[in-house]
Amino acid sequence: MSKQDRNFDDISNKFAQNIYGTTKGRIREAVVWQELENILANYPSHKPLNILDAGGGQGQIACRLAKLGHNVTICDISQQMLELAKQKASEENIEINCLCCSIQQLHTLFEEQFDIVICHAVLEWVAEPIELIQSLKKHLKADGYLSLMFYNYHGLLFKTVTLGNFGYTQAGLAKRKKKTLSPDFPREPKDVYYWLTQLDFIILQKIGIRIFHDYLANKSKAETHFEQLLELEKQYCRSEPYLNLARYILVTAKKIN
């Protein structure tokens, strides 16, 4: 782990309140889960899979996969995040294997490879993104599936300009405060796609997460018209130009070498 990589021990509860407990978190989880179901559909339904949730935080996805009978390992550098994941698993009477370590250090603990590797909303927090993807690849079986979600630079720029934050734009979208929920390293999609192909992944799908939600002029409609909004998010999440302006982009890729 680079000394610049972000640990969320100091704001784990803020994460729960500001992300997971909001309409933006519900949309994110719903669209992500829809794509994970598409990945799972490639395997026999009766076969428990070995799945790694790298940087899995509070375990929402990990617990949901474990409920389906899969063997799930979650790693995170935040002990507080993992404690919340363990608590969630205990409340739901399921088992997940929790490891407190960085993704880059996983190879020092085991050499196991997984059918599916998930890494959501981590790439934008690490100083060495290619190293991170290389680490994910080490733990993915041949023909295994990678689910990689990252914070989209274009979505951040578009939102910043529409808010009239021109000073922030002129500063190159550099963060003013270190310990916030605004990612340290927003990623250019073309860079992420290039890294994946250079590391022998085939990109199967690209999906925009929150293509409309964050741009609503009337924020209250995210609550009052949530189902209609979610339906539109699902309908257009694979389509241009909406995909390129999403706040997050979810890539499904397959390891070919």
C-alpha positions in Angstrom: 0.0 0.0 0.0 1.3 3.4 -0.9 1.4 6.0 1.9 -0.9 8.0 -0.3 -3.6 5.4 -0.4 -6.7 6.3 1.6 -7.8 4.5 4.8 -11.3 5.3 6.0 -11.0 4.4 9.7 -11.5 8.1 10.5 -14.8 8.4 8.6 -16.3 4.9 8.4 -19.6 6.1 10.1 -19.7 9.1 7.7 -19.5 6.6 4.9 -22.6 4.8 6.1 -24.6 8.0 6.5 -23.5 9.9 3.4 -23.3 7.1 0.9 -25.0 3.8 1.8 -28.0 5.4 3.5 -28.9 7.8 0.6 -30.7 7.6 -2.7 -27.4 7.8 -4.5 -26.2 4.8 -2.6 -29.4 2.9 -3.3 -29.1 3.6 -7.0 -25.5 2.6 -7.0 -26.2 -0.7 -5.2 -29.2 -1.6 -7.5 -27.3 -1.0 -10.8 -24.2 -2.7 -9.5 -26.1 -5.7 -8.3 -27.9 -6.0 -11.7 -24.6 -6.4 -13.4 -23.2 -8.8 -10.8 -26.2 -11.0 -11.4 -25.3 -11.0 -15.1 -21.8 -12.2 -14.2 -23.2 -14.9 -11.9 -25.5 -16.1 -14.7 -22.4 -17.4 -16.5 -21.9 -20.1 -13.9 -24.1 -23.1 -12.9 -26.6 -21.8 -10.3 -25.9 -24.8 -8.0 -22.2 -24.2 -7.8 -20.8 -22.0 -4.9 -18.2 -19.7 -6.3 -15.1 -18.3 -4.6 -15.4 -14.5 -4.7 -13.0 -11.8 -3.5 -14.4 -8.4 -2.6 -11.2 -6.3 -2.7 -11.6 -3.1 -0.7 -15.1 -4.2 0.2 -15.7 -1.8 3.0 -18.8 -2.4 5.1 -19.7 -5.6 3.3 -23.0 -4.8 1.6 -22.1 -6.7 -1.6 -20.1 -9.4 0.2 -23.0 -10.3 2.5 -25.5 -10.3 -0.4 -23.2 -12.8 -2.3 -22.7 -14.9 0.8 -26.5 -15.1 1.2 -26.6 -16.8 -2.2 -24.3 -19.5 -0.9 -21.0 -18.3 -2.3 -17.7 -18.3 -0.4 -16.8 -14.7 0.0 -13.5 -13.1 1.2 -13.4 -9.4 1.8 -10.3 -7.3 2.4 -10.0 -3.7 3.4 -7.3 -1.5 5.0 -9.9 -0.1 7.4 -10.4 -2.2 10.5 -13.4 -0.1 11.4 -15.0 -0.8 8.0 -14.4 -4.6 8.5 -15.9 -4.5 11.9 -19.1 -3.1 10.4 -19.0 -5.9 7.7 -18.6 -8.5 10.4 -21.5 -7.0 12.4 -23.7 -7.1 9.3 -22.7 -10.7 8.5 -23.5 -11.7 12.1 -26.9 -10.0 12.1 -27.8 -11.8 8.8 -26.4 -15.1 10.2 -23.9 -15.6 7.3 -20.2 -16.1 7.1 -17.6 -14.0 5.3 -13.9 -14.2 5.6 -12.5 -10.7 6.6 -8.9 -9.7 6.1 -7.5 -6.4 7.2 -4.9 -5.6 4.6 -4.4 -3.6 1.4 -5.2 -5.2 -1.9 -1.5 -4.9 -2.8 -0.5 -7.0 0.2 -2.9 -9.9 -0.4 -0.3 -12.0 -2.1 1.7 -12.1 1.1 -1.2 -13.8 2.9 -2.3 -16.3 0.3 -1.9 -17.3 -3.4 -5.6 -18.4 -3.9 -7.3 -17.4 -7.1 -11.0 -16.6 -7.3 -13.8 -17.1 -9.8 -14.8 -13.4 -9.5 -12.9 -10.5 -8.2 -14.8 -7.3 -7.2 -13.1 -4.0 -6.7 -15.6 -1.1 -6.4 -14.7 2.5 -5.7 -11.1 1.9 -4.8 -9.2 2.8 -7.9 -9.8 6.5 -7.3 -8.2 6.4 -3.9 -4.9 4.8 -4.7 -1.7 6.5 -5.9 -0.6 3.5 -8.1 -3.7 2.3 -10.1 -1.8 -0.1 -12.4 -0.2 -1.8 -9.5 -3.6 -2.2 -7.9 -5.1 -3.8 -11.1 -2.0 -6.1 -11.3 -2.7 -7.2 -7.7 -6.4 -8.0 -8.6 -5.3 -10.0 -11.6 -3.0 -12.2 -9.5 -6.0 -13.4 -7.5 -8.3 -14.0 -10.5 -8.6 -17.4 -12.2 -8.0 -17.8 -15.9 -11.3 -16.9 -17.6 -12.4 -15.3 -14.3 -14.5 -12.1 -14.1 -13.3 -8.8 -12.8 -15.9 -6.2 -11.7 -14.1 -2.9 -11.5 -15.9 0.4 -10.6 -14.2 3.8 -10.6 -15.0 7.4 -10.0 -15.3 9.1 -13.4 -13.3 12.3 -14.0 -15.7 13.5 -16.7 -18.7 13.2 -14.4 -16.9 15.2 -11.7 -15.9 17.9 -14.2 -19.5 18.2 -15.6 -21.0 18.4 -12.1 -18.4 20.9 -11.0 -19.1 23.2 -13.9 -22.9 22.9 -13.6 -22.6 24.0 -10.0 -20.6 27.0 -11.0 -17.5 26.0 -9.1 -15.2 27.6 -11.7 -12.3 28.1 -9.3 -12.3 24.4 -8.5 -12.3 23.6 -12.2 -9.4 26.0 -12.9 -7.4 24.3 -10.1 -7.7 21.1 -12.0 -10.3 19.6 -9.6 -7.7 19.4 -6.9 -9.2 18.7 -3.5 -9.1 21.5 -0.9 -9.4 19.2 2.1 -7.6 15.8 2.5 -10.1 13.9 4.6 -13.3 14.1 2.6 -15.5 11.7 0.7 -14.4 13.3 -2.6 -11.9 10.9 -4.2 -8.2 11.8 -4.4 -7.7 10.5 -7.9 -10.7 10.7 -10.3 -10.0 8.5 -13.3 -10.2 9.2 -17.0 -12.1 6.2 -18.4 -9.8 5.9 -21.4 -6.9 5.4 -19.0 -8.6 2.6 -17.1 -9.7 0.8 -20.3 -6.1 1.1 -21.6 -4.6 -0.4 -18.3 -7.1 -3.3 -18.5 -6.3 -4.2 -22.1 -2.6 -3.9 -21.5 -2.9 -6.3 -18.6 -4.7 -8.9 -20.8 -8.3 -8.3 -19.9 -11.1 -8.3 -22.4 -13.7 -5.6 -21.5 -17.1 -7.1 -21.8 -19.3 -4.3 -20.5 -19.3 -0.7 -19.4 -22.0 0.7 -17.3 -22.7 4.2 -15.9 -23.6 4.5 -12.3 -25.8 7.6 -11.5 -26.1 9.0 -14.9 -29.0 11.2 -14.0 -29.3 11.3 -10.2 -26.5 13.7 -9.4 -27.7 16.2 -12.0 -31.3 16.6 -10.8 -32.2 20.3 -10.4 -34.8 19.4 -7.8 -33.0 17.1 -5.4 -36.2 16.1 -3.6 -37.4 14.2 -6.6 -34.7 11.6 -6.0 -36.8 10.6 -2.9 -40.4 11.3 -4.2 -39.8 9.7 -7.6 -37.1 7.2 -6.7 -38.6 4.2 -8.6 -39.0 6.2 -11.8 -35.5 7.5 -11.5 -34.0 4.1 -10.9 -35.9 2.7 -13.9 -34.3 5.4 -16.1 -30.9 4.8 -14.6 -31.1 1.2 -15.5 -32.6 1.9 -19.0 -29.8 4.3 -20.1 -26.8 3.2 -18.1 -25.2 1.4 -21.1 -25.9 4.1 -23.6 -23.8 7.0 -24.8 -23.6 9.9 -24.1 -25.0 9.2 -20.6 -22.4 6.5 -19.8 -19.5 8.9 -20.2 -21.1 11.5 -17.8 -21.9 9.0 -15.0 -20.4 9.7 -11.6 -19.0 6.1 -11.6 -18.3 3.7 -14.4 -18.5 -0.1 -13.8 -16.4 -2.3 -16.0 -16.9 -6.0 -16.4 -13.8 -7.6 -17.8 -12.5 -11.2 -18.3 -9.0 -12.4 -17.7 -7.6 -13.9 -20.8 -4.0 -14.6 -19.8 
